[in-house]
Structures are given as C-alpha cells and as structure tokens.
Amino acid sequence: MTVTVPDRVYDGGVTEHDTATQQATRICTPRDVLADITSRLDAGASVVTVGICGAPGAGKSYMAAALRRALVVQGVSTIVLPMDGFHLSNGQLAQLGLSQRKGAPDTYDVAGFVSLLDRITNRQPADVVYAPEYDRTIHEPIAARVRIGPDTRAVVIEGNFLLLDRPGWRDVKQHLSISWFLDVPAIVREDRLVQRHVDAGRSYDDAVAWVRGVDRPNADMLRRAQAVATFTSRGSFPPKFR
C-alpha cells in the first residue's frame, strides 16, 4: 500500500531550509564523504567513525547502508551502527509514561550510547565490541546483535540526535571523526514517515497524528544541528559514491 499525503501532513511547520545556520557547514555529495573517509584511513587512522544524522525520514538508514557498500567495495571493513539500538524497552517506556513519545531524545539510553562510542574509539587492536540493534519486527532493542571486530576500519553511526545540543547528547560529537547531516525537505520526509507508520500497522489517521505530534517536534529540535556538521547534503536523491 502506498500513501501520498504531503498536503495533509505538512502544514507549514519549520523545515531545515528555513534556518540561517546552513552556511556554517560544507555542502557536499556522497562522493566527498567517501573521499574524506578513505583519506583518513590512508593517513593512518585505525578506525573512522561517521555519524549520519538528520530529521526523521531523511533517509539515514538508506544512506548508511549505501555508504557501507561503497566502502566494502574499496576493501574497507565497515559496520553500520544505528542509534536506535539504544531505545529504552517498551516496558521501561510504559513505566516512565513515555510510550506515546517513543523516539524523543529522553526515550533513549544516551549514557549507554556514549559509553559504547567511547569503547569503539578507544579500543585496543584485539578488542571486540558488541552493540544492540533495534528490531522493527518486535519493536524492541536486542542486545549484542552488532559485532565490531578488530578488523573493522569504519563504523557508520546513524540516528536523529547525533548532533543534538542537549545534556548527554552533546557528548556524542566528540566520538565522531566525521558528521554528515542529510537536509531533506519536510514535505518529503513526512510523506515517507506516514508511509512507514502505515506499513508498520498504524491507521492512516494515527500515522498522521504521530508524525505531527512526535516526528515533527523531533525534527524541529535539529534546526541547528547541521551548523556543526562536517558535511551537509541537501535534497532527496539516490546516493552516488562513484
């Protein structure tokens, strides 16, 4: 089932294009990011951590998977590490009264996330680091699904709040070699999000309400994030690394 709802969902909320902070970051193509990573590895970096961030629906998971494939083609052992593995469990969210805000910054174990990033960036050559992954079938995080082994040279971390300027979250940036902000128009993102929620089993009206009540406020928090990113890519497009 395909749902096209830009007129219904997007009603003039803040978009990334409305901010004056865009000029402080470098506008790039995916090729630029790939070249930066390989340059750092060629210069002797033991591991490069790449943070792909942006508002909900910006295409972070898609871009992370495409970047991983491009790096593997070049012989770089690469792991994708989604921030969503650090969602609090549904049981914890219910106890805290946060179930209806799942996906907001305070519904993650940010201290655990930062601790894991510290282990990755400061690991010894023989160390293996395990990380959780979010399972979209059962809608719960699963421990130790991601393995970052001694041969891993690039870790692609993707999530909404990697550059969020809030307590706890602002500690993430120091563990990123490169940060890459995906700036996609709200009308595109919100259409994708409604489709995602409908595909996950919500009714159309519930999906629209969730996008307006949860996803859009999360996006609005990130208006300043791209100003501190290493790179920004604008628009909605298939990633091209060659």
Secondary structure as a PSIPRED ss2 file (coil, helix, strand):
# PSIPRED VFORMAT (PSIPRED V4.0)

   1 M C   1.000  0.000  0.000
   2 T C   1.000  0.000  0.000
   3 V C   1.000  0.000  0.000
   4 T C   1.000  0.000  0.000
   5 V C   1.000  0.000  0.000
   6 P H   0.000  1.000  0.000
   7 D H   0.000  1.000  0.000
   8 R H   0.000  1.000  0.000
   9 V H   0.000  1.000  0.000
  10 Y C   1.000  0.000  0.000
  11 D C   1.000  0.000  0.000
  12 G C   1.000  0.000  0.000
  13 G C   1.000  0.000  0.000
  14 V C   1.000  0.000  0.000
  15 T C   1.000  0.000  0.000
  16 E H   0.000  1.000  0.000
  17 H H   0.000  1.000  0.000
  18 D H   0.000  1.000  0.000
  19 T C   1.000  0.000  0.000
  20 A C   1.000  0.000  0.000
  21 T C   1.000  0.000  0.000
  22 Q H   0.000  1.000  0.000
  23 Q H   0.000  1.000  0.000
  24 A H   0.000  1.000  0.000
  25 T C   1.000  0.000  0.000
  26 R E   0.000  0.000  1.000
  27 I E   0.000  0.000  1.000
  28 C C   1.000  0.000  0.000
  29 T C   1.000  0.000  0.000
  30 P H   0.000  1.000  0.000
  31 R H   0.000  1.000  0.000
  32 D H   0.000  1.000  0.000
  33 V H   0.000  1.000  0.000
  34 L H   0.000  1.000  0.000
  35 A H   0.000  1.000  0.000
  36 D H   0.000  1.000  0.000
  37 I H   0.000  1.000  0.000
  38 T H   0.000  1.000  0.000
  39 S H   0.000  1.000  0.000
  40 R H   0.000  1.000  0.000
  41 L H   0.000  1.000  0.000
  42 D H   0.000  1.000  0.000
  43 A C   1.000  0.000  0.000
  44 G C   1.000  0.000  0.000
  45 A C   1.000  0.000  0.000
  46 S C   1.000  0.000  0.000
  47 V C   1.000  0.000  0.000
  48 V E   0.000  0.000  1.000
  49 T E   0.000  0.000  1.000
  50 V E   0.000  0.000  1.000
  51 G E   0.000  0.000  1.000
  52 I E   0.000  0.000  1.000
  53 C E   0.000  0.000  1.000
  54 G C   1.000  0.000  0.000
  55 A C   1.000  0.000  0.000
  56 P C   1.000  0.000  0.000
  57 G C   1.000  0.000  0.000
  58 A C   1.000  0.000  0.000
  59 G C   1.000  0.000  0.000
  60 K H   0.000  1.000  0.000
  61 S H   0.000  1.000  0.000
  62 Y H   0.000  1.000  0.000
  63 M H   0.000  1.000  0.000
  64 A H   0.000  1.000  0.000
  65 A H   0.000  1.000  0.000
  66 A H   0.000  1.000  0.000
  67 L H   0.000  1.000  0.000
  68 R H   0.000  1.000  0.000
  69 R H   0.000  1.000  0.000
  70 A H   0.000  1.000  0.000
  71 L H   0.000  1.000  0.000
  72 V H   0.000  1.000  0.000
  73 V H   0.000  1.000  0.000
  74 Q C   1.000  0.000  0.000
  75 G C   1.000  0.000  0.000
  76 V C   1.000  0.000  0.000
  77 S C   1.000  0.000  0.000
  78 T E   0.000  0.000  1.000
  79 I E   0.000  0.000  1.000
  80 V E   0.000  0.000  1.000
  81 L E   0.000  0.000  1.000
  82 P E   0.000  0.000  1.000
  83 M H   0.000  1.000  0.000
  84 D H   0.000  1.000  0.000
  85 G H   0.000  1.000  0.000
  86 F H   0.000  1.000  0.000
  87 H E   0.000  0.000  1.000
  88 L C   1.000  0.000  0.000
  89 S C   1.000  0.000  0.000
  90 N H   0.000  1.000  0.000
  91 G H   0.000  1.000  0.000
  92 Q H   0.000  1.000  0.000
  93 L H   0.000  1.000  0.000
  94 A H   0.000  1.000  0.000
  95 Q H   0.000  1.000  0.000
  96 L H   0.000  1.000  0.000
  97 G C   1.000  0.000  0.000
  98 L C   1.000  0.000  0.000
  99 S H   0.000  1.000  0.000
 100 Q H   0.000  1.000  0.000
 101 R H   0.000  1.000  0.000
 102 K C   1.000  0.000  0.000
 103 G C   1.000  0.000  0.000
 104 A C   1.000  0.000  0.000
 105 P H   0.000  1.000  0.000
 106 D H   0.000  1.000  0.000
 107 T H   0.000  1.000  0.000
 108 Y E   0.000  0.000  1.000
 109 D C   1.000  0.000  0.000
 110 V H   0.000  1.000  0.000
 111 A H   0.000  1.000  0.000
 112 G H   0.000  1.000  0.000
 113 F H   0.000  1.000  0.000
 114 V H   0.000  1.000  0.000
 115 S H   0.000  1.000  0.000
 116 L H   0.000  1.000  0.000
 117 L H   0.000  1.000  0.000
 118 D H   0.000  1.000  0.000
 119 R H   0.000  1.000  0.000
 120 I H   0.000  1.000  0.000
 121 T H   0.000  1.000  0.000
 122 N C   1.000  0.000  0.000
 123 R C   1.000  0.000  0.000
 124 Q C   1.000  0.000  0.000
 125 P C   1.000  0.000  0.000
 126 A C   1.000  0.000  0.000
 127 D C   1.000  0.000  0.000
 128 V C   1.000  0.000  0.000
 129 V E   0.000  0.000  1.000
 130 Y E   0.000  0.000  1.000
 131 A E   0.000  0.000  1.000
 132 P E   0.000  0.000  1.000
 133 E E   0.000  0.000  1.000
 134 Y E   0.000  0.000  1.000
 135 D E   0.000  0.000  1.000
 136 R C   1.000  0.000  0.000
 137 T C   1.000  0.000  0.000
 138 I C   1.000  0.000  0.000
 139 H C   1.000  0.000  0.000
 140 E E   0.000  0.000  1.000
 141 P E   0.000  0.000  1.000
 142 I E   0.000  0.000  1.000
 143 A E   0.000  0.000  1.000
 144 A E   0.000  0.000  1.000
 145 R E   0.000  0.000  1.000
 146 V E   0.000  0.000  1.000
 147 R E   0.000  0.000  1.000
 148 I E   0.000  0.000  1.000
 149 G C   1.000  0.000  0.000
 150 P C   1.000  0.000  0.000
 151 D C   1.000  0.000  0.000
 152 T C   1.000  0.000  0.000
 153 R C   1.000  0.000  0.000
 154 A E   0.000  0.000  1.000
 155 V E   0.000  0.000  1.000
 156 V E   0.000  0.000  1.000
 157 I E   0.000  0.000  1.000
 158 E E   0.000  0.000  1.000
 159 G E   0.000  0.000  1.000
 160 N C   1.000  0.000  0.000
 161 F C   1.000  0.000  0.000
 162 L C   1.000  0.000  0.000
 163 L C   1.000  0.000  0.000
 164 L C   1.000  0.000  0.000
 165 D C   1.000  0.000  0.000
 166 R C   1.000  0.000  0.000
 167 P C   1.000  0.000  0.000
 168 G C   1.000  0.000  0.000
 169 W H   0.000  1.000  0.000
 170 R H   0.000  1.000  0.000
 171 D H   0.000  1.000  0.000
 172 V C   1.000  0.000  0.000
 173 K H   0.000  1.000  0.000
 174 Q H   0.000  1.000  0.000
 175 H H   0.000  1.000  0.000
 176 L C   1.000  0.000  0.000
 177 S C   1.000  0.000  0.000
 178 I E   0.000  0.000  1.000
 179 S E   0.000  0.000  1.000
 180 W E   0.000  0.000  1.000
 181 F E   0.000  0.000  1.000
 182 L E   0.000  0.000  1.000
 183 D E   0.000  0.000  1.000
 184 V C   1.000  0.000  0.000
 185 P C   1.000  0.000  0.000
 186 A H   0.000  1.000  0.000
 187 I H   0.000  1.000  0.000
 188 V H   0.000  1.000  0.000
 189 R H   0.000  1.000  0.000
 190 E H   0.000  1.000  0.000
 191 D H   0.000  1.000  0.000
 192 R H   0.000  1.000  0.000
 193 L H   0.000  1.000  0.000
 194 V H   0.000  1.000  0.000
 195 Q H   0.000  1.000  0.000
 196 R H   0.000  1.000  0.000
 197 H H   0.000  1.000  0.000
 198 V H   0.000  1.000  0.000
 199 D H   0.000  1.000  0.000
 200 A C   1.000  0.000  0.000
 201 G C   1.000  0.000  0.000
 202 R C   1.000  0.000  0.000
 203 S C   1.000  0.000  0.000
 204 Y H   0.000  1.000  0.000
 205 D H   0.000  1.000  0.000
 206 D H   0.000  1.000  0.000
 207 A H   0.000  1.000  0.000
 208 V H   0.000  1.000  0.000
 209 A H   0.000  1.000  0.000
 210 W H   0.000  1.000  0.000
 211 V H   0.000  1.000  0.000
 212 R H   0.000  1.000  0.000
 213 G H   0.000  1.000  0.000
 214 V H   0.000  1.000  0.000
 215 D H   0.000  1.000  0.000
 216 R H   0.000  1.000  0.000
 217 P H   0.000  1.000  0.000
 218 N H   0.000  1.000  0.000
 219 A H   0.000  1.000  0.000
 220 D H   0.000  1.000  0.000
 221 M C   1.000  0.000  0.000
 222 L C   1.000  0.000  0.000
 223 R C   1.000  0.000  0.000
 224 R C   1.000  0.000  0.000
 225 A H   0.000  1.000  0.000
 226 Q H   0.000  1.000  0.000
 227 A H   0.000  1.000  0.000
 228 V H   0.000  1.000  0.000
 229 A C   1.000  0.000  0.000
 230 T C   1.000  0.000  0.000
 231 F E   0.000  0.000  1.000
 232 T E   0.000  0.000  1.000
 233 S E   0.000  0.000  1.000
 234 R E   0.000  0.000  1.000
 235 G C   1.000  0.000  0.000
 236 S C   1.000  0.000  0.000
 237 F C   1.000  0.000  0.000
 238 P C   1.000  0.000  0.000
 239 P C   1.000  0.000  0.000
 240 K C   1.000  0.000  0.000
 241 F C   1.000  0.000  0.000
 242 R C   1.000  0.000  0.000
